[in-house]
Amino acid sequence: MSFDKITIPEGDKITVTADGTLTVPDRPIIPFIEGDGIGIDVTPVMKKVIDAAVEKAYGGKRQIAWMEVYAGEKSTEVYPDGSGLP
């Protein structure tokens, strides 16, 4: 699957089995939205904290593959024709 102007990182999807159980791979792709306002300040720190927690919990055997998706003002910069807005 591909997306216009969104880079899919090396990693794997989180899946749901028939009984509703989540199957989380060692390198799940997790999307994030930086957003407007304080998001630009908070998001990098949040990612560092979560990455450090995953490192501590799994000793390097697991890590998150972060994937930025766009919303708000940033989406208008990435998609100047407005196609990135709902």
PDB file of N, CA, C and O in Angstrom, chain B, residues numbered from 101:
ATOM      1  N   MET B 101       0.842  -1.170   0.000  1.00  0.00           N
ATOM      2  CA  MET B 101       0.000   0.000   0.000  1.00  0.00           C
ATOM      3  C   MET B 101       0.889   1.235   0.000  1.00  0.00           C
ATOM      4  O   MET B 101       1.927   1.248   0.661  1.00  0.00           O
ATOM      5  N   SER B 102       0.501   2.260  -0.723  1.00  0.00           N
ATOM      6  CA  SER B 102       1.270   3.494  -0.730  1.00  0.00           C
ATOM      7  C   SER B 102       0.335   4.683  -0.528  1.00  0.00           C
ATOM      8  O   SER B 102      -0.865   4.618  -0.795  1.00  0.00           O
ATOM      9  N   PHE B 103       0.925   5.752  -0.054  1.00  0.00           N
ATOM     10  CA  PHE B 103       0.178   6.971   0.205  1.00  0.00           C
ATOM     11  C   PHE B 103       0.915   8.132  -0.434  1.00  0.00           C
ATOM     12  O   PHE B 103       2.143   8.134  -0.506  1.00  0.00           O
ATOM     13  N   ASP B 104       0.166   9.113  -0.895  1.00  0.00           N
ATOM     14  CA  ASP B 104       0.765  10.297  -1.481  1.00  0.00           C
ATOM     15  C   ASP B 104       1.393  11.145  -0.379  1.00  0.00           C
ATOM     16  O   ASP B 104       0.694  11.624   0.515  1.00  0.00           O
ATOM     17  N   LYS B 105       2.702  11.329  -0.443  1.00  0.00           N
ATOM     18  CA  LYS B 105       3.466  12.199   0.449  1.00  0.00           C
ATOM     19  C   LYS B 105       3.604  11.680   1.879  1.00  0.00           C
ATOM     20  O   LYS B 105       4.027  12.426   2.763  1.00  0.00           O
ATOM     21  N   ILE B 106       3.261  10.439   2.119  1.00  0.00           N
ATOM     22  CA  ILE B 106       3.491   9.818   3.425  1.00  0.00           C
ATOM     23  C   ILE B 106       4.443   8.654   3.209  1.00  0.00           C
ATOM     24  O   ILE B 106       4.201   7.787   2.370  1.00  0.00           O
ATOM     25  N   THR B 107       5.522   8.643   3.970  1.00  0.00           N
ATOM     26  CA  THR B 107       6.509   7.577   3.862  1.00  0.00           C
ATOM     27  C   THR B 107       6.180   6.485   4.874  1.00  0.00           C
ATOM     28  O   THR B 107       6.096   6.739   6.076  1.00  0.00           O
ATOM     29  N   ILE B 108       5.999   5.284   4.375  1.00  0.00           N
ATOM     30  CA  ILE B 108       5.739   4.154   5.267  1.00  0.00           C
ATOM     31  C   ILE B 108       7.088   3.599   5.719  1.00  0.00           C
ATOM     32  O   ILE B 108       7.896   3.190   4.885  1.00  0.00           O
ATOM     33  N   PRO B 109       7.342   3.580   7.032  1.00  0.00           N
ATOM     34  CA  PRO B 109       8.637   3.118   7.526  1.00  0.00           C
ATOM     35  C   PRO B 109       8.766   1.600   7.455  1.00  0.00           C
ATOM     36  O   PRO B 109       7.784   0.884   7.259  1.00  0.00           O
ATOM     37  N   GLU B 110       9.997   1.128   7.620  1.00  0.00           N
ATOM     38  CA  GLU B 110      10.234  -0.306   7.732  1.00  0.00           C
ATOM     39  C   GLU B 110       9.589  -0.772   9.028  1.00  0.00           C
ATOM     40  O   GLU B 110       9.925  -0.279  10.105  1.00  0.00           O
ATOM     41  N   GLY B 111       8.694  -1.689   8.931  1.00  0.00           N
ATOM     42  CA  GLY B 111       7.991  -2.196  10.100  1.00  0.00           C
ATOM     43  C   GLY B 111       6.823  -3.045   9.645  1.00  0.00           C
ATOM     44  O   GLY B 111       6.671  -3.322   8.455  1.00  0.00           O
ATOM     45  N   ASP B 112       6.005  -3.455  10.587  1.00  0.00           N
ATOM     46  CA  ASP B 112       4.887  -4.340  10.274  1.00  0.00           C
ATOM     47  C   ASP B 112       3.594  -3.816  10.880  1.00  0.00           C
ATOM     48  O   ASP B 112       3.596  -3.049  11.843  1.00  0.00           O
ATOM     49  N   LYS B 113       2.490  -4.256  10.283  1.00  0.00           N
ATOM     50  CA  LYS B 113       1.165  -3.866  10.757  1.00  0.00           C
ATOM     51  C   LYS B 113       0.815  -4.602  12.046  1.00  0.00           C
ATOM     52  O   LYS B 113       1.229  -5.740  12.265  1.00  0.00           O
ATOM     53  N   ILE B 114       0.050  -3.930  12.885  1.00  0.00           N
ATOM     54  CA  ILE B 114      -0.609  -4.595  14.006  1.00  0.00           C
ATOM     55  C   ILE B 114      -1.875  -5.201  13.422  1.00  0.00           C
ATOM     56  O   ILE B 114      -2.620  -4.523  12.714  1.00  0.00           O
ATOM     57  N   THR B 115      -2.121  -6.463  13.710  1.00  0.00           N
ATOM     58  CA  THR B 115      -3.296  -7.129  13.148  1.00  0.00           C
ATOM     59  C   THR B 115      -4.234  -7.590  14.258  1.00  0.00           C
ATOM     60  O   THR B 115      -3.856  -7.677  15.426  1.00  0.00           O
ATOM     61  N   VAL B 116      -5.456  -7.880  13.860  1.00  0.00           N
ATOM     62  CA  VAL B 116      -6.469  -8.381  14.786  1.00  0.00           C
ATOM     63  C   VAL B 116      -6.898  -9.757  14.296  1.00  0.00           C
ATOM     64  O   VAL B 116      -7.272  -9.922  13.134  1.00  0.00           O
ATOM     65  N   THR B 117      -6.843 -10.743  15.186  1.00  0.00           N
ATOM     66  CA  THR B 117      -7.240 -12.104  14.826  1.00  0.00           C
ATOM     67  C   THR B 117      -8.761 -12.224  14.839  1.00  0.00           C
ATOM     68  O   THR B 117      -9.459 -11.294  15.243  1.00  0.00           O
ATOM     69  N   ALA B 118      -9.261 -13.354  14.402  1.00  0.00           N
ATOM     70  CA  ALA B 118     -10.709 -13.586  14.330  1.00  0.00           C
ATOM     71  C   ALA B 118     -11.389 -13.453  15.689  1.00  0.00           C
ATOM     72  O   ALA B 118     -12.552 -13.058  15.771  1.00  0.00           O
ATOM     73  N   ASP B 119     -10.653 -13.788  16.764  1.00  0.00           N
ATOM     74  CA  ASP B 119     -11.263 -13.685  18.096  1.00  0.00           C
ATOM     75  C   ASP B 119     -11.072 -12.308  18.733  1.00  0.00           C
ATOM     76  O   ASP B 119     -11.423 -12.107  19.895  1.00  0.00           O
ATOM     77  N   GLY B 120     -10.516 -11.361  17.972  1.00  0.00           N
ATOM     78  CA  GLY B 120     -10.356  -9.993  18.456  1.00  0.00           C
ATOM     79  C   GLY B 120      -9.048  -9.711  19.165  1.00  0.00           C
ATOM     80  O   GLY B 120      -8.852  -8.606  19.673  1.00  0.00           O
ATOM     81  N   THR B 121      -8.142 -10.690  19.214  1.00  0.00           N
ATOM     82  CA  THR B 121      -6.849 -10.510  19.856  1.00  0.00           C
ATOM     83  C   THR B 121      -5.920  -9.707  18.952  1.00  0.00           C
ATOM     84  O   THR B 121      -5.857  -9.942  17.745  1.00  0.00           O
ATOM     85  N   LEU B 122      -5.206  -8.764  19.542  1.00  0.00           N
ATOM     86  CA  LEU B 122      -4.212  -8.012  18.781  1.00  0.00           C
ATOM     87  C   LEU B 122      -2.935  -8.825  18.646  1.00  0.00           C
ATOM     88  O   LEU B 122      -2.493  -9.467  19.599  1.00  0.00           O
ATOM     89  N   THR B 123      -2.350  -8.792  17.461  1.00  0.00           N
ATOM     90  CA  THR B 123      -1.041  -9.385  17.226  1.00  0.00           C
ATOM     91  C   THR B 123      -0.098  -8.231  16.921  1.00  0.00           C
ATOM     92  O   THR B 123      -0.199  -7.585  15.878  1.00  0.00           O
ATOM     93  N   VAL B 124       0.822  -7.983  17.852  1.00  0.00           N
ATOM     94  CA  VAL B 124       1.731  -6.850  17.724  1.00  0.00           C
ATOM     95  C   VAL B 124       3.114  -7.373  17.355  1.00  0.00           C
ATOM     96  O   VAL B 124       3.713  -8.124  18.125  1.00  0.00           O
ATOM     97  N   PRO B 125       3.632  -6.985  16.186  1.00  0.00           N
ATOM     98  CA  PRO B 125       4.955  -7.445  15.765  1.00  0.00           C
ATOM     99  C   PRO B 125       6.061  -6.760  16.574  1.00  0.00           C
ATOM    100  O   PRO B 125       5.795  -5.855  17.365  1.00  0.00           O
ATOM    101  N   ASP B 126       7.295  -7.201  16.367  1.00  0.00           N
ATOM    102  CA  ASP B 126       8.430  -6.618  17.085  1.00  0.00           C
ATOM    103  C   ASP B 126       8.703  -5.180  16.675  1.00  0.00           C
ATOM    104  O   ASP B 126       9.294  -4.419  17.442  1.00  0.00           O
ATOM    105  N   ARG B 127       8.284  -4.801  15.485  1.00  0.00           N
ATOM    106  CA  ARG B 127       8.482  -3.422  15.008  1.00  0.00           C
ATOM    107  C   ARG B 127       7.167  -2.915  14.405  1.00  0.00           C
ATOM    108  O   ARG B 127       7.039  -2.822  13.184  1.00  0.00           O
ATOM    109  N   PRO B 128       6.186  -2.586  15.263  1.00  0.00           N
ATOM    110  CA  PRO B 128       4.899  -2.130  14.745  1.00  0.00           C
ATOM    111  C   PRO B 128       4.987  -0.720  14.172  1.00  0.00           C
ATOM    112  O   PRO B 128       5.727   0.124  14.679  1.00  0.00           O
ATOM    113  N   ILE B 129       4.234  -0.480  13.123  1.00  0.00           N
ATOM    114  CA  ILE B 129       4.128   0.861  12.547  1.00  0.00           C
ATOM    115  C   ILE B 129       3.038   1.598  13.319  1.00  0.00           C
ATOM    116  O   ILE B 129       1.886   1.166  13.364  1.00  0.00           O
ATOM    117  N   ILE B 130       3.424   2.712  13.921  1.00  0.00           N
ATOM    118  CA  ILE B 130       2.492   3.513  14.715  1.00  0.00           C
ATOM    119  C   ILE B 130       2.415   4.910  14.099  1.00  0.00           C
ATOM    120  O   ILE B 130       3.410   5.635  14.078  1.00  0.00           O
ATOM    121  N   PRO B 131       1.243   5.287  13.601  1.00  0.00           N
ATOM    122  CA  PRO B 131       1.105   6.639  13.052  1.00  0.00           C
ATOM    123  C   PRO B 131       0.986   7.677  14.169  1.00  0.00           C
ATOM    124  O   PRO B 131       0.481   7.394  15.256  1.00  0.00           O
ATOM    125  N   PHE B 132       1.463   8.879  13.872  1.00  0.00           N
ATOM    126  CA  PHE B 132       1.292   9.979  14.816  1.00  0.00           C
ATOM    127  C   PHE B 132       0.981  11.243  14.039  1.00  0.00           C
ATOM    128  O   PHE B 132       1.367  11.392  12.879  1.00  0.00           O
ATOM    129  N   ILE B 133       0.277  12.149  14.695  1.00  0.00           N
ATOM    130  CA  ILE B 133      -0.049  13.453  14.127  1.00  0.00           C
ATOM    131  C   ILE B 133       0.618  14.492  15.010  1.00  0.00           C
ATOM    132  O   ILE B 133       0.312  14.595  16.198  1.00  0.00           O
ATOM    133  N   GLU B 134       1.533  15.262  14.430  1.00  0.00           N
ATOM    134  CA  GLU B 134       2.197  16.299  15.210  1.00  0.00           C
ATOM    135  C   GLU B 134       1.206  17.383  15.613  1.00  0.00           C
ATOM    136  O   GLU B 134       1.235  17.873  16.742  1.00  0.00           O
ATOM    137  N   GLY B 135       0.342  17.749  14.697  1.00  0.00           N
ATOM    138  CA  GLY B 135      -0.707  18.718  15.011  1.00  0.00           C
ATOM    139  C   GLY B 135      -0.218  20.143  15.143  1.00  0.00           C
ATOM    140  O   GLY B 135       0.954  20.453  14.931  1.00  0.00           O
ATOM    141  N   ASP B 136      -1.153  20.992  15.499  1.00  0.00           N
ATOM    142  CA  ASP B 136      -0.874  22.417  15.664  1.00  0.00           C
ATOM    143  C   ASP B 136      -0.663  22.721  17.146  1.00  0.00           C
ATOM    144  O   ASP B 136      -0.753  21.829  17.989  1.00  0.00           O
ATOM    145  N   GLY B 137      -0.392  23.947  17.443  1.00  0.00           N
ATOM    146  CA  GLY B 137      -0.239  24.348  18.846  1.00  0.00           C
ATOM    147  C   GLY B 137       1.007  23.744  19.461  1.00  0.00           C
ATOM    148  O   GLY B 137       2.096  23.847  18.897  1.00  0.00           O
ATOM    149  N   ILE B 138       0.850  23.110  20.626  1.00  0.00           N
ATOM    150  CA  ILE B 138       2.015  22.586  21.345  1.00  0.00           C
ATOM    151  C   ILE B 138       2.523  21.268  20.772  1.00  0.00           C
ATOM    152  O   ILE B 138       3.563  20.768  21.200  1.00  0.00           O
ATOM    153  N   GLY B 139       1.804  20.704  19.817  1.00  0.00           N
ATOM    154  CA  GLY B 139       2.209  19.422  19.241  1.00  0.00           C
ATOM    155  C   GLY B 139       3.631  19.404  18.733  1.00  0.00           C
ATOM    156  O   GLY B 139       4.341  18.410  18.880  1.00  0.00           O
ATOM    157  N   ILE B 140       4.049  20.514  18.132  1.00  0.00           N
ATOM    158  CA  ILE B 140       5.406  20.579  17.581  1.00  0.00           C
ATOM    159  C   ILE B 140       6.457  20.486  18.692  1.00  0.00           C
ATOM    160  O   ILE B 140       7.570  20.017  18.454  1.00  0.00           O
ATOM    161  N   ASP B 141       6.108  20.929  19.898  1.00  0.00           N
ATOM    162  CA  ASP B 141       7.024  20.849  21.038  1.00  0.00           C
ATOM    163  C   ASP B 141       6.913  19.517  21.776  1.00  0.00           C
ATOM    164  O   ASP B 141       7.915  18.986  22.254  1.00  0.00           O
ATOM    165  N   VAL B 142       5.709  18.984  21.869  1.00  0.00           N
ATOM    166  CA  VAL B 142       5.449  17.792  22.672  1.00  0.00           C
ATOM    167  C   VAL B 142       5.775  16.495  21.930  1.00  0.00           C
ATOM    168  O   VAL B 142       6.300  15.557  22.531  1.00  0.00           O
ATOM    169  N   THR B 143       5.473  16.433  20.646  1.00  0.00           N
ATOM    170  CA  THR B 143       5.609  15.180  19.897  1.00  0.00           C
ATOM    171  C   THR B 143       7.023  14.596  19.921  1.00  0.00           C
ATOM    172  O   THR B 143       7.165  13.405  20.201  1.00  0.00           O
ATOM    173  N   PRO B 144       8.079  15.374  19.640  1.00  0.00           N
ATOM    174  CA  PRO B 144       9.421  14.769  19.674  1.00  0.00           C
ATOM    175  C   PRO B 144       9.783  14.208  21.049  1.00  0.00           C
ATOM    176  O   PRO B 144      10.422  13.160  21.144  1.00  0.00           O
ATOM    177  N   VAL B 145       9.380  14.897  22.102  1.00  0.00           N
ATOM    178  CA  VAL B 145       9.666  14.429  23.461  1.00  0.00           C
ATOM    179  C   VAL B 145       8.868  13.164  23.765  1.00  0.00           C
ATOM    180  O   VAL B 145       9.393  12.217  24.351  1.00  0.00           O
ATOM    181  N   MET B 146       7.593  13.154  23.363  1.00  0.00           N
ATOM    182  CA  MET B 146       6.748  11.972  23.565  1.00  0.00           C
ATOM    183  C   MET B 146       7.371  10.749  22.895  1.00  0.00           C
ATOM    184  O   MET B 146       7.424   9.671  23.487  1.00  0.00           O
ATOM    185  N   LYS B 147       7.838  10.919  21.664  1.00  0.00           N
ATOM    186  CA  LYS B 147       8.444   9.795  20.949  1.00  0.00           C
ATOM    187  C   LYS B 147       9.697   9.296  21.669  1.00  0.00           C
ATOM    188  O   LYS B 147       9.914   8.089  21.768  1.00  0.00           O
ATOM    189  N   LYS B 148      10.520  10.215  22.171  1.00  0.00           N
ATOM    190  CA  LYS B 148      11.731   9.816  22.897  1.00  0.00           C
ATOM    191  C   LYS B 148      11.386   9.039  24.167  1.00  0.00           C
ATOM    192  O   LYS B 148      12.025   8.034  24.479  1.00  0.00           O
ATOM    193  N   VAL B 149      10.373   9.510  24.896  1.00  0.00           N
ATOM    194  CA  VAL B 149       9.968   8.840  26.138  1.00  0.00           C
ATOM    195  C   VAL B 149       9.442   7.438  25.838  1.00  0.00           C
ATOM    196  O   VAL B 149       9.816   6.476  26.508  1.00  0.00           O
ATOM    197  N   ILE B 150       8.577   7.324  24.835  1.00  0.00           N
ATOM    198  CA  ILE B 150       8.024   6.008  24.492  1.00  0.00           C
ATOM    199  C   ILE B 150       9.115   5.084  23.959  1.00  0.00           C
ATOM    200  O   ILE B 150       9.156   3.906  24.314  1.00  0.00           O
ATOM    201  N   ASP B 151       9.999   5.607  23.111  1.00  0.00           N
ATOM    202  CA  ASP B 151      11.102   4.780  22.600  1.00  0.00           C
ATOM    203  C   ASP B 151      11.978   4.272  23.747  1.00  0.00           C
ATOM    204  O   ASP B 151      12.392   3.113  23.746  1.00  0.00           O
ATOM    205  N   ALA B 152      12.260   5.139  24.727  1.00  0.00           N
ATOM    206  CA  ALA B 152      13.076   4.729  25.875  1.00  0.00           C
ATOM    207  C   ALA B 152      12.353   3.673  26.714  1.00  0.00           C
ATOM    208  O   ALA B 152      12.981   2.735  27.205  1.00  0.00           O
ATOM    209  N   ALA B 153      11.043   3.824  26.877  1.00  0.00           N
ATOM    210  CA  ALA B 153      10.270   2.839  27.645  1.00  0.00           C
ATOM    211  C   ALA B 153      10.258   1.481  26.945  1.00  0.00           C
ATOM    212  O   ALA B 153      10.392   0.445  27.596  1.00  0.00           O
ATOM    213  N   VAL B 154      10.097   1.483  25.628  1.00  0.00           N
ATOM    214  CA  VAL B 154      10.106   0.228  24.862  1.00  0.00           C
ATOM    215  C   VAL B 154      11.487  -0.417  24.939  1.00  0.00           C
ATOM    216  O   VAL B 154      11.600  -1.633  25.097  1.00  0.00           O
ATOM    217  N   GLU B 155      12.534   0.396  24.826  1.00  0.00           N
ATOM    218  CA  GLU B 155      13.906  -0.116  24.934  1.00  0.00           C
ATOM    219  C   GLU B 155      14.123  -0.767  26.300  1.00  0.00           C
ATOM    220  O   GLU B 155      14.669  -1.866  26.392  1.00  0.00           O
ATOM    221  N   LYS B 156      13.698  -0.088  27.344  1.00  0.00           N
ATOM    222  CA  LYS B 156      13.882  -0.624  28.698  1.00  0.00           C
ATOM    223  C   LYS B 156      13.065  -1.899  28.909  1.00  0.00           C
ATOM    224  O   LYS B 156      13.549  -2.855  29.515  1.00  0.00           O
ATOM    225  N   ALA B 157      11.844  -1.914  28.416  1.00  0.00           N
ATOM    226  CA  ALA B 157      10.960  -3.066  28.620  1.00  0.00           C
ATOM    227  C   ALA B 157      11.389  -4.291  27.826  1.00  0.00           C
ATOM    228  O   ALA B 157      11.254  -5.419  28.302  1.00  0.00           O
ATOM    229  N   TYR B 158      11.907  -4.076  26.614  1.00  0.00           N
ATOM    230  CA  TYR B 158      12.189  -5.207  25.722  1.00  0.00           C
ATOM    231  C   TYR B 158      13.666  -5.385  25.399  1.00  0.00           C
ATOM    232  O   TYR B 158      14.019  -6.245  24.592  1.00  0.00           O
ATOM    233  N   GLY B 159      14.533  -4.587  26.012  1.00  0.00           N
ATOM    234  CA  GLY B 159      15.966  -4.761  25.838  1.00  0.00           C
ATOM    235  C   GLY B 159      16.432  -4.712  24.394  1.00  0.00           C
ATOM    236  O   GLY B 159      17.354  -5.434  24.014  1.00  0.00           O
ATOM    237  N   GLY B 160      15.806  -3.870  23.590  1.00  0.00           N
ATOM    238  CA  GLY B 160      16.211  -3.719  22.198  1.00  0.00           C
ATOM    239  C   GLY B 160      15.588  -4.723  21.244  1.00  0.00           C
ATOM    240  O   GLY B 160      15.827  -4.647  20.038  1.00  0.00           O
ATOM    241  N   LYS B 161      14.798  -5.658  21.746  1.00  0.00           N
ATOM    242  CA  LYS B 161      14.181  -6.670  20.878  1.00  0.00           C
ATOM    243  C   LYS B 161      12.974  -6.126  20.123  1.00  0.00           C
ATOM    244  O   LYS B 161      12.549  -6.698  19.120  1.00  0.00           O
ATOM    245  N   ARG B 162      12.429  -5.022  20.610  1.00  0.00           N
ATOM    246  CA  ARG B 162      11.275  -4.396  19.953  1.00  0.00           C
ATOM    247  C   ARG B 162      11.525  -2.900  19.843  1.00  0.00           C
ATOM    248  O   ARG B 162      12.246  -2.320  20.655  1.00  0.00           O
ATOM    249  N   GLN B 163      10.927  -2.282  18.837  1.00  0.00           N
ATOM    250  CA  GLN B 163      10.956  -0.832  18.711  1.00  0.00           C
ATOM    251  C   GLN B 163       9.793  -0.383  17.836  1.00  0.00           C
ATOM    252  O   GLN B 163       9.229  -1.164  17.069  1.00  0.00           O
ATOM    253  N   ILE B 164       9.455   0.872  17.967  1.00  0.00           N
ATOM    254  CA  ILE B 164       8.329   1.420  17.214  1.00  0.00           C
ATOM    255  C   ILE B 164       8.828   2.029  15.918  1.00  0.00           C
ATOM    256  O   ILE B 164       9.837   2.733  15.896  1.00  0.00           O
ATOM    257  N   ALA B 165       8.114   1.752  14.842  1.00  0.00           N
ATOM    258  CA  ALA B 165       8.373   2.393  13.550  1.00  0.00           C
ATOM    259  C   ALA B 165       7.364   3.538  13.430  1.00  0.00           C
ATOM    260  O   ALA B 165       6.205   3.308  13.083  1.00  0.00           O
ATOM    261  N   TRP B 166       7.793   4.749  13.713  1.00  0.00           N
ATOM    262  CA  TRP B 166       6.906   5.912  13.702  1.00  0.00           C
ATOM    263  C   TRP B 166       6.582   6.336  12.277  1.00  0.00           C
ATOM    264  O   TRP B 166       7.462   6.363  11.417  1.00  0.00           O
ATOM    265  N   MET B 167       5.327   6.664  12.029  1.00  0.00           N
ATOM    266  CA  MET B 167       4.891   7.125  10.703  1.00  0.00           C
ATOM    267  C   MET B 167       4.065   8.398  10.880  1.00  0.00           C
ATOM    268  O   MET B 167       2.977   8.371  11.455  1.00  0.00           O
ATOM    269  N   GLU B 168       4.594   9.502  10.380  1.00  0.00           N
ATOM    270  CA  GLU B 168       3.856  10.760  10.501  1.00  0.00           C
ATOM    271  C   GLU B 168       2.733  10.836   9.479  1.00  0.00           C
ATOM    272  O   GLU B 168       2.931  10.565   8.295  1.00  0.00           O
ATOM    273  N   VAL B 169       1.562  11.205   9.953  1.00  0.00           N
ATOM    274  CA  VAL B 169       0.429  11.535   9.090  1.00  0.00           C
ATOM    275  C   VAL B 169       0.079  12.989   9.393  1.00  0.00           C
ATOM    276  O   VAL B 169       0.401  13.498  10.467  1.00  0.00           O
ATOM    277  N   TYR B 170      -0.569  13.643   8.462  1.00  0.00           N
ATOM    278  CA  TYR B 170      -0.706  15.089   8.544  1.00  0.00           C
ATOM    279  C   TYR B 170      -2.125  15.538   8.845  1.00  0.00           C
ATOM    280  O   TYR B 170      -3.098  14.961   8.360  1.00  0.00           O
ATOM    281  N   ALA B 171      -2.220  16.592   9.665  1.00  0.00           N
ATOM    282  CA  ALA B 171      -3.499  17.218   9.979  1.00  0.00           C
ATOM    283  C   ALA B 171      -3.238  18.694  10.259  1.00  0.00           C
ATOM    284  O   ALA B 171      -2.102  19.101  10.506  1.00  0.00           O
ATOM    285  N   GLY B 172      -4.280  19.470  10.219  1.00  0.00           N
ATOM    286  CA  GLY B 172      -4.164  20.883  10.548  1.00  0.00           C
ATOM    287  C   GLY B 172      -3.313  21.651   9.565  1.00  0.00           C
ATOM    288  O   GLY B 172      -3.285  21.349   8.372  1.00  0.00           O
ATOM    289  N   GLU B 173      -2.611  22.660  10.087  1.00  0.00           N
ATOM    290  CA  GLU B 173      -1.810  23.543   9.241  1.00  0.00           C
ATOM    291  C   GLU B 173      -0.744  22.781   8.461  1.00  0.00           C
ATOM    292  O   GLU B 173      -0.484  23.090   7.298  1.00  0.00           O
ATOM    293  N   LYS B 174      -0.133  21.800   9.087  1.00  0.00           N
ATOM    294  CA  LYS B 174       0.918  21.037   8.412  1.00  0.00           C
ATOM    295  C   LYS B 174       0.378  20.329   7.173  1.00  0.00           C
ATOM    296  O   LYS B 174       1.086  20.201   6.174  1.00  0.00           O
ATOM    297  N   SER B 175      -0.871  19.868   7.231  1.00  0.00           N
ATOM    298  CA  SER B 175      -1.445  19.204   6.053  1.00  0.00           C
ATOM    299  C   SER B 175      -1.617  20.181   4.900  1.00  0.00           C
ATOM    300  O   SER B 175      -1.512  19.791   3.737  1.00  0.00           O
ATOM    301  N   THR B 176      -1.881  21.448   5.210  1.00  0.00           N
ATOM    302  CA  THR B 176      -2.015  22.430   4.124  1.00  0.00           C
ATOM    303  C   THR B 176      -0.660  22.761   3.511  1.00  0.00           C
ATOM    304  O   THR B 176      -0.587  23.170   2.352  1.00  0.00           O
ATOM    305  N   GLU B 177       0.422  22.585   4.288  1.00  0.00           N
ATOM    306  CA  GLU B 177       1.766  22.773   3.736  1.00  0.00           C
ATOM    307  C   GLU B 177       2.151  21.586   2.854  1.00  0.00           C
ATOM    308  O   GLU B 177       2.740  21.762   1.788  1.00  0.00           O
ATOM    309  N   VAL B 178       1.817  20.386   3.305  1.00  0.00           N
ATOM    310  CA  VAL B 178       2.165  19.171   2.566  1.00  0.00           C
ATOM    311  C   VAL B 178       1.258  18.986   1.352  1.00  0.00           C
ATOM    312  O   VAL B 178       1.703  18.545   0.292  1.00  0.00           O
ATOM    313  N   TYR B 179      -0.018  19.329   1.520  1.00  0.00           N
ATOM    314  CA  TYR B 179      -1.014  19.205   0.446  1.00  0.00           C
ATOM    315  C   TYR B 179      -1.602  20.587   0.157  1.00  0.00           C
ATOM    316  O   TYR B 179      -2.721  20.872   0.582  1.00  0.00           O
ATOM    317  N   PRO B 180      -0.872  21.454  -0.560  1.00  0.00           N
ATOM    318  CA  PRO B 180      -1.346  22.821  -0.774  1.00  0.00           C
ATOM    319  C   PRO B 180      -2.667  22.917  -1.543  1.00  0.00           C
ATOM    320  O   PRO B 180      -3.333  23.951  -1.492  1.00  0.00           O
ATOM    321  N   ASP B 181      -3.048  21.863  -2.247  1.00  0.00           N
ATOM    322  CA  ASP B 181      -4.319  21.888  -2.981  1.00  0.00           C
ATOM    323  C   ASP B 181      -5.514  21.571  -2.083  1.00  0.00           C
ATOM    324  O   ASP B 181      -6.653  21.553  -2.549  1.00  0.00           O
ATOM    325  N   GLY B 182      -5.258  21.320  -0.791  1.00  0.00           N
ATOM    326  CA  GLY B 182      -6.339  21.038   0.147  1.00  0.00           C
ATOM    327  C   GLY B 182      -6.760  19.587   0.195  1.00  0.00           C
ATOM    328  O   GLY B 182      -7.672  19.237   0.945  1.00  0.00           O
ATOM    329  N   SER B 183      -6.119  18.730  -0.588  1.00  0.00           N
ATOM    330  CA  SER B 183      -6.530  17.324  -0.639  1.00  0.00           C
ATOM    331  C   SER B 183      -6.224  16.564   0.648  1.00  0.00           C
ATOM    332  O   SER B 183      -6.739  15.464   0.847  1.00  0.00           O
ATOM    333  N   GLY B 184      -5.397  17.127   1.522  1.00  0.00           N
ATOM    334  CA  GLY B 184      -5.066  16.458   2.774  1.00  0.00           C
ATOM    335  C   GLY B 184      -6.049  16.723   3.890  1.00  0.00           C
ATOM    336  O   GLY B 184      -5.930  16.157   4.977  1.00  0.00           O
ATOM    337  N   LEU B 185      -7.023  17.582   3.628  1.00  0.00           N
ATOM    338  CA  LEU B 185      -8.022  17.888   4.650  1.00  0.00           C
ATOM    339  C   LEU B 185      -9.292  17.098   4.399  1.00  0.00           C
ATOM    340  O   LEU B 185      -9.647  16.829   3.251  1.00  0.00           O
ATOM    341  N   PRO B 186      -9.980  16.723   5.479  1.00  0.00           N
ATOM    342  CA  PRO B 186     -11.237  15.979   5.295  1.00  0.00           C
ATOM    343  C   PRO B 186     -12.326  16.851   4.686  1.00  0.00           C
ATOM    344  O   PRO B 186     -13.442  16.382   4.466  1.00  0.00           O
TER     345      PRO B 186
END
